[in-house]
Amino acid sequence: MESIINDIKNLIQTIIETDPAIYRVVIFDYYGVELYTWSKQFDKQRKDSIGPMINQILKFSDKFLGFLKNDYRDPFILKWFFENAIIIAGNTPFGFIGIYSEKDINLGILERRIKGFLDKYREIMKPIYD
């Protein structure tokens, strides 16, 4: 189990290093339970109320809009644009990764890399669910 926690920490570190505009990374499991959070600005003890909502959106997108995918393993990627921030999140069968960033992030690079992050997360969590 400690190995899995370290792998998740390493994954989050890789995500953080993608762009300095990233200020929060969250990982939630399939049921909406927060597994790990890293934050540059927020109080880590503060619960993320957006996370469970994103989890439900992605879960229902997968359930009802799965026919839109080319491959059943493809994630749904959700992007929310706010006045001062962008949230990008993607799902796996084991939960989702959410990345909060400032508006000036290079969104193209992040969009290309998030699938790799999700593949790595799927690889880390697969032994738990098998």
C-alpha positions as CSV (number, residue, x, y, z in Angstrom):
1,M,0.0,0.0,0.0
2,E,2.9,2.4,0.8
3,S,4.2,1.8,-2.7
4,I,0.9,2.9,-4.2
5,I,0.8,6.1,-2.1
6,N,4.4,6.9,-3.2
7,D,3.4,6.3,-6.8
8,I,0.5,8.6,-6.5
9,K,2.7,11.3,-4.9
10,N,5.2,10.9,-7.7
11,L,2.4,11.2,-10.3
12,I,1.2,14.4,-8.6
13,Q,4.7,15.8,-8.6
14,T,4.9,15.1,-12.4
15,I,1.6,16.9,-12.9
16,I,2.8,19.9,-10.9
17,E,6.0,20.2,-12.9
18,T,4.0,20.4,-16.2
19,D,3.3,24.1,-15.8
20,P,3.9,26.7,-13.0
21,A,0.3,27.9,-13.4
22,I,-1.0,24.7,-11.7
23,Y,-2.0,25.4,-8.2
24,R,-4.1,22.4,-7.1
25,V,-4.2,18.7,-8.0
26,V,-6.8,16.3,-6.6
27,I,-7.4,12.6,-7.1
28,F,-10.8,11.2,-6.2
29,D,-11.8,7.6,-6.3
30,Y,-14.8,6.3,-8.3
31,Y,-17.1,6.9,-5.3
32,G,-16.1,10.5,-4.9
33,V,-13.8,10.0,-1.9
34,E,-10.8,12.3,-2.0
35,L,-7.6,10.1,-2.1
36,Y,-4.9,12.8,-2.4
37,T,-4.6,16.5,-2.7
38,W,-1.8,18.8,-3.4
39,S,-2.3,22.6,-3.2
40,K,-0.1,25.6,-3.6
41,Q,-2.7,28.1,-2.3
42,F,-5.6,26.5,-0.5
43,D,-5.7,25.2,3.0
44,K,-5.2,21.5,2.6
45,Q,-7.7,20.8,5.4
46,R,-10.5,22.5,3.5
47,K,-12.7,20.1,1.7
48,D,-13.0,20.4,-2.1
49,S,-16.7,20.7,-2.8
50,I,-16.2,20.8,-6.6
51,G,-14.4,17.4,-6.6
52,P,-17.5,15.2,-5.8
53,M,-19.5,17.2,-8.4
54,I,-16.9,16.6,-11.1
55,N,-16.8,12.9,-10.1
56,Q,-20.5,12.6,-10.8
57,I,-20.4,14.5,-14.1
58,L,-17.6,12.3,-15.3
59,K,-19.2,9.1,-14.0
60,F,-22.6,9.9,-15.8
61,S,-20.8,11.1,-18.9
62,D,-19.1,7.7,-19.1
63,K,-22.4,5.9,-18.4
64,F,-24.7,7.7,-20.7
65,L,-22.3,9.1,-23.4
66,G,-19.9,6.2,-23.7
67,F,-21.1,5.7,-27.3
68,L,-19.2,8.9,-28.2
69,K,-15.9,7.3,-27.4
70,N,-13.7,5.7,-30.1
71,D,-12.4,3.2,-27.5
72,Y,-14.0,2.3,-24.2
73,R,-10.7,3.0,-22.4
74,D,-10.7,6.7,-23.6
75,P,-11.3,9.1,-20.8
76,F,-13.9,11.9,-20.7
77,I,-12.0,15.2,-20.3
78,L,-13.9,18.0,-18.6
79,K,-12.7,21.6,-18.9
80,W,-14.3,24.4,-16.8
81,F,-13.4,28.0,-17.5
82,F,-13.8,30.5,-14.7
83,E,-12.9,34.2,-14.6
84,N,-9.6,33.5,-12.9
85,A,-9.1,29.8,-13.2
86,I,-9.4,26.7,-15.3
87,I,-10.2,23.2,-14.0
88,I,-9.4,20.3,-16.2
89,A,-10.3,16.8,-15.1
90,G,-10.3,13.3,-16.7
91,N,-11.8,10.0,-15.5
92,T,-10.6,6.4,-15.3
93,P,-12.6,3.4,-14.1
94,F,-10.9,4.0,-10.7
95,G,-11.7,7.7,-10.3
96,F,-10.5,11.0,-11.7
97,I,-7.7,13.5,-11.6
98,G,-8.5,17.2,-11.3
99,I,-6.1,19.9,-12.1
100,Y,-6.8,23.5,-11.1
101,S,-4.8,26.3,-12.7
102,E,-4.5,29.9,-13.4
103,K,-5.9,31.2,-16.7
104,D,-2.5,31.7,-18.3
105,I,-1.7,28.0,-18.4
106,N,-0.6,26.4,-21.7
107,L,-3.9,24.4,-22.1
108,G,-2.7,22.6,-25.2
109,I,0.2,21.0,-23.5
110,L,-1.9,20.1,-20.4
111,E,-4.7,18.6,-22.6
112,R,-2.1,16.4,-24.4
113,R,-0.5,15.3,-21.1
114,I,-3.6,14.6,-19.1
115,K,-4.3,11.3,-21.0
116,G,-0.8,10.1,-20.0
117,F,-1.4,11.1,-16.4
118,L,-4.7,9.1,-16.4
119,D,-3.0,6.1,-18.0
120,K,-0.4,6.2,-15.2
121,Y,-3.1,6.5,-12.5
122,R,-5.0,3.6,-14.0
123,E,-1.8,1.5,-13.9
124,I,-1.2,2.5,-10.2
125,M,-4.7,1.6,-9.1
126,K,-5.4,-1.5,-11.2
127,P,-3.8,-3.9,-8.7
128,I,-6.2,-2.7,-6.0
129,Y,-9.3,-3.4,-8.0
130,D,-8.2,-6.7,-9.6
